[in-house]
């Protein structure tokens, strides 16, 4: 496996902004995303929107100086546990870097952050058809149930993992 470093993105740094934008655009272009690049307006507004959102938490997987993966997360709150949680909104690894354990490294970084900040759980949604991602989440200890689906009507899984 190449020397992959997981870093917490600092959205005040131009290099991190560029990496977040590049990885989010790559995810959007991927068949597991929207299968098309980000729109010009989204490209223009994404970083500012992430900077202004008070619970944004982003991890980047870096191979040397090049981004090869991203986990875009947002902090939430569980009323039943009266504790914070972390929702994984996007988890993506470049196709050329898949199969190297990078998704696992990103998930480990998220879980470590959750433990350090006393969160009760991690949550995420994944399309039923995304069997590779579902297998990764299953191996990482996520469980959950199918719910209605995305805007196109495809069933989704809502998954969670308790943080110990």
C-alpha positions as a Markdown table, in Angstrom:
| # | Residue | x | y | z |
|---|---|---|---|---|
| 1 | Unk | 0.0 | 0.0 | 0.0 |
| 2 | Unk | 1.3 | 3.5 | -0.8 |
| 3 | Unk | 2.1 | 5.8 | 2.0 |
| 4 | Unk | -1.4 | 7.3 | 2.7 |
| 5 | Unk | -1.8 | 10.0 | 5.3 |
| 6 | Unk | -5.2 | 11.0 | 6.6 |
| 7 | Unk | -5.5 | 14.7 | 7.5 |
| 8 | Unk | -8.3 | 16.8 | 8.9 |
| 9 | Unk | -9.0 | 19.4 | 6.2 |
| 10 | Unk | -8.5 | 23.1 | 7.2 |
| 11 | Unk | -10.8 | 25.0 | 4.9 |
| 12 | Unk | -8.8 | 28.2 | 5.4 |
| 13 | Unk | -5.9 | 26.6 | 3.5 |
| 14 | Unk | -6.1 | 27.0 | -0.3 |
| 15 | Unk | -4.4 | 23.6 | -0.8 |
| 16 | Unk | -7.1 | 21.9 | 1.3 |
| 17 | Unk | -9.9 | 23.8 | -0.4 |
| 18 | Unk | -8.6 | 22.7 | -3.8 |
| 19 | Unk | -8.3 | 19.1 | -2.6 |
| 20 | Unk | -11.9 | 19.1 | -1.2 |
| 21 | Unk | -13.2 | 20.5 | -4.4 |
| 22 | Unk | -11.3 | 18.0 | -6.5 |
| 23 | Unk | -12.4 | 15.0 | -4.5 |
| 24 | Unk | -16.0 | 16.2 | -4.3 |
| 25 | Unk | -16.1 | 16.8 | -8.1 |
| 26 | Unk | -14.5 | 13.3 | -8.7 |
| 27 | Unk | -17.2 | 11.8 | -6.5 |
| 28 | Unk | -20.0 | 13.7 | -8.2 |
| 29 | Unk | -18.6 | 12.5 | -11.6 |
| 30 | Unk | -18.3 | 8.8 | -10.4 |
| 31 | Unk | -21.1 | 6.3 | -11.2 |
| 32 | Unk | -21.7 | 6.0 | -7.5 |
| 33 | Unk | -22.2 | 9.8 | -7.3 |
| 34 | Unk | -24.3 | 11.8 | -9.8 |
| 35 | Unk | -22.3 | 10.5 | -12.8 |
| 36 | Unk | -21.7 | 14.1 | -13.8 |
| 37 | Unk | -19.3 | 16.8 | -12.6 |
| 38 | Unk | -20.4 | 19.4 | -10.1 |
| 39 | Unk | -22.3 | 22.4 | -11.7 |
| 40 | Unk | -20.4 | 25.7 | -12.1 |
| 41 | Unk | -22.6 | 27.2 | -9.3 |
| 42 | Unk | -21.9 | 24.3 | -6.9 |
| 43 | Unk | -18.1 | 24.6 | -7.7 |
| 44 | Unk | -18.3 | 28.3 | -6.9 |
| 45 | Unk | -20.3 | 28.0 | -3.7 |
| 46 | Unk | -19.1 | 24.7 | -2.2 |
| 47 | Unk | -16.1 | 25.8 | -0.1 |
| 48 | Unk | -17.8 | 28.9 | 1.2 |
| 49 | Unk | -20.9 | 26.8 | 2.2 |
| 50 | Unk | -18.7 | 24.2 | 4.0 |
| 51 | Unk | -16.8 | 27.0 | 5.8 |
| 52 | Unk | -20.0 | 28.6 | 6.9 |
| 53 | Unk | -21.7 | 25.4 | 8.1 |
| 54 | Unk | -20.9 | 25.2 | 11.8 |
| 55 | Unk | -20.6 | 21.4 | 12.0 |
| 56 | Unk | -18.5 | 20.6 | 9.0 |
| 57 | Unk | -15.8 | 18.0 | 9.5 |
| 58 | Unk | -13.7 | 16.8 | 6.5 |
| 59 | Unk | -10.9 | 14.2 | 6.3 |
| 60 | Unk | -8.6 | 13.9 | 3.3 |
| 61 | Unk | -6.6 | 10.9 | 2.3 |
| 62 | Unk | -3.3 | 12.1 | 0.8 |
| 63 | Unk | -0.9 | 10.1 | -1.3 |
| 64 | Unk | 2.2 | 12.3 | -1.0 |
| 65 | Unk | 0.8 | 15.8 | -1.9 |
| 66 | Unk | -2.1 | 14.4 | -4.0 |
| 67 | Unk | -5.6 | 13.8 | -2.6 |
| 68 | Unk | -7.0 | 10.3 | -3.2 |
| 69 | Unk | -10.0 | 10.2 | -0.9 |
| 70 | Unk | -12.4 | 12.2 | 1.2 |
| 71 | Unk | -14.8 | 11.9 | 4.0 |
| 72 | Unk | -17.2 | 14.8 | 4.4 |
| 73 | Unk | -19.0 | 14.7 | 7.7 |
| 74 | Unk | -21.3 | 16.8 | 9.8 |
| 75 | Unk | -21.7 | 16.7 | 13.5 |
| 76 | Unk | -25.3 | 16.1 | 14.8 |
| 77 | Unk | -27.0 | 15.4 | 18.0 |
| 78 | Unk | -28.8 | 12.3 | 19.4 |
| 79 | Unk | -31.7 | 13.4 | 21.5 |
| 80 | Unk | -32.2 | 9.9 | 22.9 |
| 81 | Unk | -28.5 | 9.6 | 24.0 |
| 82 | Unk | -28.1 | 13.4 | 24.7 |
| 83 | Unk | -24.8 | 13.2 | 23.0 |
| 84 | Unk | -23.2 | 14.4 | 19.7 |
| 85 | Unk | -22.9 | 12.1 | 16.7 |
| 86 | Unk | -21.0 | 12.3 | 13.4 |
| 87 | Unk | -22.9 | 11.8 | 10.1 |
| 88 | Unk | -20.7 | 10.6 | 7.2 |
| 89 | Unk | -22.3 | 12.5 | 4.3 |
| 90 | Unk | -19.8 | 11.5 | 1.6 |
| 91 | Unk | -17.0 | 8.9 | 1.6 |
| 92 | Unk | -15.1 | 8.5 | -1.6 |
| 93 | Unk | -11.8 | 7.1 | -2.8 |
| 94 | Unk | -10.5 | 7.6 | -6.3 |
| 95 | Unk | -11.0 | 4.5 | -8.5 |
| 96 | Unk | -7.3 | 4.3 | -9.1 |
| 97 | Unk | -6.7 | 4.0 | -5.3 |
| 98 | Unk | -9.5 | 1.6 | -4.4 |
| 99 | Unk | -8.7 | -1.7 | -2.8 |
| 100 | Unk | -5.8 | -0.3 | -0.8 |
| 101 | Unk | -7.6 | 0.2 | 2.5 |
| 102 | Unk | -8.0 | 3.9 | 2.2 |
| 103 | Unk | -11.8 | 3.9 | 3.0 |
| 104 | Unk | -10.9 | 2.0 | 6.2 |
| 105 | Unk | -8.3 | 4.6 | 7.1 |
| 106 | Unk | -10.8 | 7.4 | 6.6 |
| 107 | Unk | -13.4 | 5.5 | 8.7 |
| 108 | Unk | -10.8 | 4.9 | 11.4 |
| 109 | Unk | -10.0 | 8.7 | 11.5 |
| 110 | Unk | -13.7 | 9.5 | 11.8 |
| 111 | Unk | -14.2 | 7.0 | 14.6 |
| 112 | Unk | -11.2 | 8.3 | 16.4 |
| 113 | Unk | -12.6 | 11.8 | 16.2 |
| 114 | Unk | -15.9 | 10.6 | 17.4 |
| 115 | Unk | -14.3 | 8.9 | 20.4 |
| 116 | Unk | -12.2 | 12.0 | 21.2 |
| 117 | Unk | -15.3 | 14.2 | 21.1 |
| 118 | Unk | -17.4 | 11.8 | 23.1 |
| 119 | Unk | -19.9 | 11.1 | 20.3 |
| 120 | Unk | -22.4 | 8.2 | 20.8 |
| 121 | Unk | -22.5 | 7.0 | 17.2 |
| 122 | Unk | -21.6 | 7.4 | 13.6 |
| 123 | Unk | -24.4 | 7.5 | 11.0 |
| 124 | Unk | -24.6 | 7.3 | 7.2 |
| 125 | Unk | -26.8 | 6.5 | 4.2 |
| 126 | Unk | -25.8 | 4.3 | 1.3 |
| 127 | Unk | -27.7 | 3.3 | -1.8 |
| 128 | Unk | -28.8 | -0.3 | -1.8 |
| 129 | Unk | -27.1 | -0.9 | -5.2 |
| 130 | Unk | -23.7 | 0.3 | -3.8 |
| 131 | Unk | -22.6 | -3.2 | -2.7 |
| 132 | Unk | -18.9 | -2.4 | -2.5 |
| 133 | Unk | -19.5 | 0.5 | 0.0 |
| 134 | Unk | -22.1 | -1.6 | 1.9 |
| 135 | Unk | -19.5 | -4.4 | 2.3 |
| 136 | Unk | -17.0 | -1.9 | 3.7 |
| 137 | Unk | -19.5 | -0.5 | 6.2 |
| 138 | Unk | -20.6 | -3.9 | 7.2 |
| 139 | Unk | -16.9 | -4.9 | 7.9 |
| 140 | Unk | -16.5 | -1.7 | 9.9 |
| 141 | Unk | -19.4 | -2.6 | 12.2 |
| 142 | Unk | -22.3 | -0.5 | 10.8 |
| 143 | Unk | -25.8 | -1.9 | 10.9 |
| 144 | Unk | -29.2 | -0.6 | 10.0 |
| 145 | Unk | -32.2 | -0.9 | 7.8 |
| 146 | Unk | -33.6 | 0.0 | 4.3 |
| 147 | Unk | -35.7 | 3.1 | 4.1 |
| 148 | Unk | -37.7 | 4.8 | 1.3 |
| 149 | Unk | -34.9 | 5.9 | -0.9 |
| 150 | Unk | -33.2 | 8.7 | -2.7 |
| 151 | Unk | -34.9 | 11.2 | -5.1 |
| 152 | Unk | -34.7 | 8.8 | -7.9 |
| 153 | Unk | -36.6 | 6.2 | -5.8 |
| 154 | Unk | -33.7 | 3.8 | -5.3 |
| 155 | Unk | -33.8 | 2.2 | -1.9 |
| 156 | Unk | -31.2 | 3.4 | 0.6 |
| 157 | Unk | -29.8 | 2.0 | 3.8 |
| 158 | Unk | -29.6 | 4.1 | 6.9 |
| 159 | Unk | -26.7 | 2.7 | 8.9 |
| 160 | Unk | -25.2 | 3.5 | 12.3 |
| 161 | Unk | -22.4 | 2.3 | 14.5 |
| 162 | Unk | -22.1 | 2.9 | 18.2 |
| 163 | Unk | -19.0 | 4.6 | 19.4 |
| 164 | Unk | -17.4 | 2.8 | 22.3 |
